[in-house]
Amino acid sequence: MKKVVLIISILFSIGTAQAQDFGGKFLVKDSEFYNKPFVFSNRGETEKIIEFVKAYNTMDANKCATFIADKCVVIGFDGVKTTLTKEDWKNYFANYTSINWEILSIVPLRIKDTDPTSGVLVNSIETRVGKDGSVWKKELIELFAFDLDLKVSNINQYSQDIPKK
């Protein structure tokens, strides 16, 4: 029995010694954060994204507005930069009969040894059905930047068409 406990202890310590709590690099050359690694963030960003998705899928504009900062810069998958305000949500869903935003993964990150502002990478599939019968469906990779108040202040979006089967 002592040998089993010893072996388990050794295996646990080896596994723990090999675990890393940071990785990657921030490589924007003119930034004060140049060459700093990333760490997982755990300020509740994952839960905020999940709540946001629920509100978005039910097309609850008022609830969606609570998740963003007063001004949220959005760079869409088409490269167009816009500023989304809480007021903009009132008409956001006007042209859709339904929306389904299916999250595949959520990864909250921040730069090590900095303030707790964070970014969350979200991989998803979104389907929007227009009132005119059109269907928009894409796989998305989005970076949501959370400010110190845990509000989304920036969104960068990348997309690809869903491969046909």
C-alpha positions as CSV (number, residue, x, y, z in Angstrom):
1,M,0.0,0.0,0.0
2,K,2.8,2.4,0.8
3,K,4.3,1.7,-2.6
4,V,1.0,2.6,-4.3
5,V,0.7,5.9,-2.4
6,L,4.4,6.7,-3.2
7,I,3.8,6.0,-6.9
8,I,0.6,8.1,-7.0
9,S,2.5,10.9,-5.2
10,I,5.3,10.8,-7.7
11,L,3.0,10.7,-10.7
12,F,1.0,13.6,-9.3
13,S,4.1,15.7,-8.7
14,I,5.4,15.0,-12.2
15,G,2.1,16.0,-13.7
16,T,2.0,19.1,-11.5
17,A,5.5,20.1,-12.3
18,Q,4.8,19.9,-16.1
19,A,1.6,22.0,-15.9
20,Q,2.0,25.5,-17.2
21,D,-0.1,28.5,-16.2
22,F,0.8,30.8,-19.0
23,G,1.7,30.5,-22.7
24,G,1.8,32.2,-26.1
25,K,3.1,35.7,-26.7
26,F,1.6,39.1,-27.3
27,L,3.7,40.4,-30.3
28,V,2.4,43.8,-31.2
29,K,5.8,45.6,-31.4
30,D,4.8,49.1,-30.3
31,S,2.9,47.8,-27.3
32,E,3.9,48.0,-23.6
33,F,2.8,44.4,-23.5
34,Y,5.2,43.2,-26.2
35,N,6.5,39.7,-25.6
36,K,4.3,39.1,-22.6
37,P,2.6,35.7,-22.3
38,F,-1.2,35.0,-21.9
39,V,-3.0,33.4,-19.0
40,F,-6.5,32.2,-18.7
41,S,-8.9,34.8,-17.3
42,N,-11.6,33.9,-14.8
43,R,-13.5,37.1,-14.0
44,G,-16.8,35.6,-15.2
45,E,-16.3,36.2,-18.9
46,T,-17.4,32.7,-19.9
47,E,-20.7,33.1,-18.0
48,K,-21.2,36.5,-19.5
49,I,-20.9,35.2,-23.0
50,I,-23.3,32.3,-22.2
51,E,-25.8,34.8,-20.8
52,F,-25.3,37.1,-23.8
53,V,-25.9,34.2,-26.2
54,K,-29.2,33.3,-24.5
55,A,-30.4,36.9,-24.8
56,Y,-29.3,37.1,-28.4
57,N,-31.0,33.8,-29.4
58,T,-34.3,35.1,-27.9
59,M,-33.7,38.4,-29.7
60,D,-34.0,40.3,-26.3
61,A,-32.5,43.6,-27.4
62,N,-32.8,45.2,-23.9
63,K,-30.9,42.3,-22.3
64,C,-28.3,42.3,-25.1
65,A,-27.6,46.0,-24.4
66,T,-26.7,45.2,-20.8
67,F,-23.6,43.2,-21.9
68,I,-21.9,45.9,-23.9
69,A,-20.1,49.1,-22.9
70,D,-21.7,52.4,-23.8
71,K,-19.8,52.3,-27.1
72,C,-18.6,49.0,-28.5
73,V,-16.3,49.0,-31.6
74,V,-17.2,46.1,-33.9
75,I,-15.1,45.0,-36.8
76,G,-17.3,42.6,-38.7
77,F,-16.1,39.6,-40.8
78,D,-16.4,41.8,-43.8
79,G,-13.9,44.3,-42.4
80,V,-16.4,47.0,-41.8
81,K,-15.8,48.9,-38.6
82,T,-18.8,50.3,-36.7
83,T,-19.6,51.5,-33.3
84,L,-22.5,49.8,-31.5
85,T,-24.3,51.6,-28.8
86,K,-26.9,50.4,-26.3
87,E,-29.5,52.3,-28.3
88,D,-28.6,50.4,-31.5
89,W,-29.9,47.2,-30.0
90,K,-33.5,48.5,-30.3
91,N,-33.5,47.9,-34.0
92,Y,-30.9,45.2,-34.3
93,F,-33.3,42.3,-34.6
94,A,-35.9,44.1,-36.8
95,N,-35.1,42.2,-40.0
96,Y,-35.0,38.7,-38.5
97,T,-37.6,36.1,-37.7
98,S,-35.1,33.9,-35.8
99,I,-31.4,33.7,-34.8
100,N,-29.5,30.7,-33.5
101,W,-26.0,31.3,-32.2
102,E,-24.5,28.0,-31.3
103,I,-21.3,28.2,-29.2
104,L,-18.7,25.6,-29.9
105,S,-16.0,26.9,-27.5
106,I,-15.2,29.9,-25.2
107,V,-11.6,30.7,-24.2
108,P,-11.1,33.7,-21.9
109,L,-7.6,35.1,-21.9
110,R,-5.6,38.1,-20.7
111,I,-2.0,39.3,-20.8
112,K,0.0,38.1,-17.8
113,D,0.8,40.7,-15.1
114,T,-1.5,43.4,-16.5
115,D,-4.8,44.8,-15.3
116,P,-7.7,42.4,-15.6
117,T,-9.1,43.6,-19.0
118,S,-9.5,40.4,-21.0
119,G,-10.3,38.9,-24.4
120,V,-12.5,36.0,-25.0
121,L,-12.2,33.9,-28.1
122,V,-15.5,32.4,-29.2
123,N,-15.9,29.8,-31.9
124,S,-19.5,29.4,-33.0
125,I,-22.0,28.7,-35.8
126,E,-24.6,31.4,-36.3
127,T,-27.8,31.2,-38.3
128,R,-30.0,34.2,-39.0
129,V,-33.3,33.8,-40.8
130,G,-34.5,37.1,-42.3
131,K,-38.1,38.2,-42.6
132,D,-37.6,38.0,-46.4
133,G,-36.8,34.2,-46.0
134,S,-33.1,34.6,-46.5
135,V,-30.8,32.4,-44.4
136,W,-27.4,33.6,-43.3
137,K,-25.2,30.9,-41.8
138,K,-21.5,31.1,-40.9
139,E,-18.9,29.6,-38.7
140,L,-17.4,32.4,-36.7
141,I,-14.3,33.1,-34.6
142,E,-14.8,36.2,-32.6
143,L,-12.7,38.1,-30.1
144,F,-14.7,39.9,-27.4
145,A,-12.7,42.4,-25.4
146,F,-14.0,42.9,-21.9
147,D,-13.3,46.2,-20.1
148,L,-12.7,46.5,-16.3
149,D,-16.4,46.7,-15.7
150,L,-16.9,43.3,-17.5
151,K,-18.6,44.9,-20.4
152,V,-17.8,44.1,-24.1
153,S,-16.0,47.1,-25.5
154,N,-14.7,45.6,-28.8
155,I,-15.6,42.7,-31.1
156,N,-13.5,41.4,-33.9
157,Q,-15.2,38.9,-36.1
158,Y,-13.8,36.3,-38.6
159,S,-16.0,33.9,-40.6
160,Q,-16.2,31.1,-43.1
161,D,-19.0,29.6,-44.9
162,I,-20.3,26.3,-43.6
163,P,-18.9,23.5,-45.9
164,K,-21.6,21.8,-47.9
165,K,-22.0,18.1,-47.2
